Amino acid sequence: MDIVNYSNWVDGTLINWIEQIDDRQWEMEIESSFNSIAKTVLHIVSAKKVWIDFWQNNADPVFLSTEFTGTKSELIVIWKKVMEDYMNLIEHFPQEEYSKIISLIIRGEKWNMEFYQTVLHQNNHATYHRGQLVTMLRQAGFRHLSNTDLATYYVKINNVN
């Protein structure tokens, strides 16, 4: 559960930052994997959502990034729901099924991974793009950033408890 709590803690921090930027910063073209803060956030949310669909054996997984045309606020609402869905899924996923094989098709290729491996992958993938997002926020002039490293998370939660 630590990895899920950490992931949602970081996402909550990012949401707080994203809510503080204006539309110009949100849409500003910045060279990266995705060329704006808006597109990078959409990718982060879309990837987390599609993994939830895979884990739930959804026959028609939703690739949000291919169909979303809403506002920043609407995407944040979806993001918060995805965070909640992620927490609920992991909380209720039977531990004895962590080695269950998850099969999916990615770019026409069949992938098989154990459930726990997909959870670690999803978090690693999100961390990669969160790092890009921090750099993009800086380039857009946002300066109210804080450390979102895993060690920082552990220090913060240990100091609260």
Backbone hydrogen bonds, N-H to C=O, Kabsch-Sander energy under -0.5 kcal/mol:
donor,donor_aa,acceptor,acceptor_aa,energy
5,N,1,M,-2.9
6,Y,2,D,-2.9
7,S,3,I,-2.4
8,N,4,V,-2.6
9,W,5,N,-2.1
10,V,6,Y,-2.7
11,D,7,S,-2.6
12,G,8,N,-2.4
13,T,9,W,-1.9
14,L,10,V,-2.8
15,I,11,D,-2.8
16,N,12,G,-2.0
17,W,13,T,-1.9
18,I,14,L,-3.1
19,E,15,I,-2.5
20,Q,16,N,-0.6
20,Q,17,W,-1.3
21,I,17,W,-0.6
21,I,18,I,-1.0
26,W,22,D,-2.4
27,E,23,D,-2.1
28,M,24,R,-1.3
30,I,28,M,-0.5
30,I,35,N,-1.6
38,A,26,W,-2.3
40,T,36,S,-2.0
41,V,37,I,-2.8
42,L,38,A,-2.4
43,H,39,K,-1.9
44,I,40,T,-2.3
45,V,41,V,-2.7
46,S,42,L,-2.7
47,A,43,H,-2.8
48,K,44,I,-1.9
49,K,45,V,-2.5
50,V,46,S,-2.7
51,W,47,A,-1.9
52,I,48,K,-1.8
53,D,49,K,-2.1
54,F,50,V,-2.5
55,W,51,W,-2.9
56,Q,52,I,-1.9
57,N,54,F,-1.8
58,N,53,D,-2.8
63,F,61,P,-0.7
64,L,62,V,-1.2
66,T,63,F,-2.5
67,E,63,F,-0.5
67,E,64,L,-1.4
68,F,64,L,-2.5
75,L,71,T,-2.2
76,I,72,K,-2.3
77,V,73,S,-1.9
78,I,74,E,-1.9
79,W,75,L,-2.8
80,K,76,I,-2.6
81,K,77,V,-1.8
82,V,78,I,-2.6
83,M,79,W,-2.5
84,E,80,K,-1.9
85,D,81,K,-2.8
86,Y,82,V,-2.6
87,M,83,M,-2.2
88,N,84,E,-2.6
89,L,85,D,-2.7
90,I,86,Y,-2.4
91,E,87,M,-2.7
92,H,88,N,-1.7
93,F,89,L,-0.7
93,F,90,I,-0.8
97,E,94,P,-2.3
98,Y,95,Q,-1.8
100,K,97,E,-2.0
102,I,113,M,-3.8
103,S,101,I,-0.6
104,L,111,W,-2.2
106,I,104,L,-0.6
106,I,109,E,-3.1
109,E,106,I,-2.4
111,W,104,L,-3.5
113,M,102,I,-2.0
115,F,100,K,-2.5
116,Y,98,Y,-2.6
117,Q,114,E,-0.6
118,T,114,E,-1.9
119,V,115,F,-2.0
120,L,116,Y,-2.2
121,H,117,Q,-2.6
122,Q,118,T,-2.9
123,N,119,V,-2.1
124,N,120,L,-2.5
125,H,121,H,-3.2
126,A,122,Q,-2.2
127,T,123,N,-2.3
128,Y,124,N,-2.1
129,H,125,H,-1.9
130,R,126,A,-2.5
131,G,127,T,-2.2
132,Q,128,Y,-1.5
133,L,129,H,-2.3
134,V,130,R,-2.3
135,T,131,G,-1.9
136,M,132,Q,-2.7
137,L,133,L,-2.9
138,R,134,V,-2.2
139,Q,135,T,-2.4
140,A,136,M,-1.8
141,G,138,R,-1.7
142,F,137,L,-2.6
145,L,143,R,-1.1
153,Y,149,D,-2.0
154,Y,150,L,-2.3
155,V,151,A,-2.5
156,K,152,T,-2.6
157,I,153,Y,-2.7
158,N,154,Y,-2.4
159,N,155,V,-1.9
160,V,156,K,-1.0
161,N,157,I,-1.8
